[in-house]
Amino acid sequence: MITEKEKMLSGALYAPSDPELRAMSDRAHRLCQEYNQCNAIDHAAKAAILKMLIPNQGKGLYIEGPFFCDYGVNLYIGDHVFFNFNCTILDTMPVTIGDHCMFGPGVQIYTPLHPMQAAERNTGLEYAKEVVIGNSVWVGGNVTILPGVHIGDNCVIGAGSVVTRDVPANSFAAGNPARVIKTIS
């Protein structure tokens, strides 16, 4: 029998209220709370909490609190990644972030989706699509990245943008919805 976690990670409809998923989420929320309440200059304690929260991380991950995520274990973060204040990642599906990426304050990355039909949505089931962000990407403040988006290497996403579709490598994209403004050479 397939579990709700397996359904979630396959992109199928799943019940987020499932006890296993609820326990995983509760653990992540507790660790986020501990991280956000940690002394700002106690870098060793902050790093230890982040390693528990986000076990799939490269070297040099730095996150300014407050930071929030759903599970943490579905985040795959490369080397030398920086998140500024007040970022949220809803990682019901994998969120993969390459090396040398920077995220401005208030960035939101979403993977969960809810059915369009009200009757199906009212069942409480949801599904998700992964988000992939390449290497050397700079995401400006207050950007929202929606489920299923892939952002290529060396991109810049302008502040306040809502990224609803893929952005090819070496692009500057901005707006709501974000569109490619120019190629970065």
Secondary structure as GFF3:
##gff-version 3
##sequence-region A 1 185
A	DSSP	alpha_helix	4	10	.	.	.	ID=ss1
A	DSSP	alpha_helix	19	37	.	.	.	ID=ss2
A	DSSP	alpha_helix	43	53	.	.	.	ID=ss3
A	DSSP	beta_strand	62	63	.	.	.	ID=ss4
A	DSSP	beta_strand	67	69	.	.	.	ID=ss5
A	DSSP	beta_strand	75	77	.	.	.	ID=ss6
A	DSSP	beta_strand	82	83	.	.	.	ID=ss7
A	DSSP	beta_strand	87	90	.	.	.	ID=ss8
A	DSSP	beta_strand	95	97	.	.	.	ID=ss9
A	DSSP	beta_strand	102	103	.	.	.	ID=ss10
A	DSSP	beta_strand	108	110	.	.	.	ID=ss11
A	DSSP	beta_strand	112	113	.	.	.	ID=ss12
A	DSSP	alpha_helix	118	121	.	.	.	ID=ss13
A	DSSP	beta_strand	127	128	.	.	.	ID=ss14
A	DSSP	beta_strand	131	133	.	.	.	ID=ss15
A	DSSP	beta_strand	138	139	.	.	.	ID=ss16
A	DSSP	beta_strand	144	145	.	.	.	ID=ss17
A	DSSP	beta_strand	150	151	.	.	.	ID=ss18
A	DSSP	beta_strand	156	157	.	.	.	ID=ss19
A	DSSP	beta_strand	162	163	.	.	.	ID=ss20
A	DSSP	beta_strand	171	175	.	.	.	ID=ss21
A	DSSP	beta_strand	178	183	.	.	.	ID=ss22
###
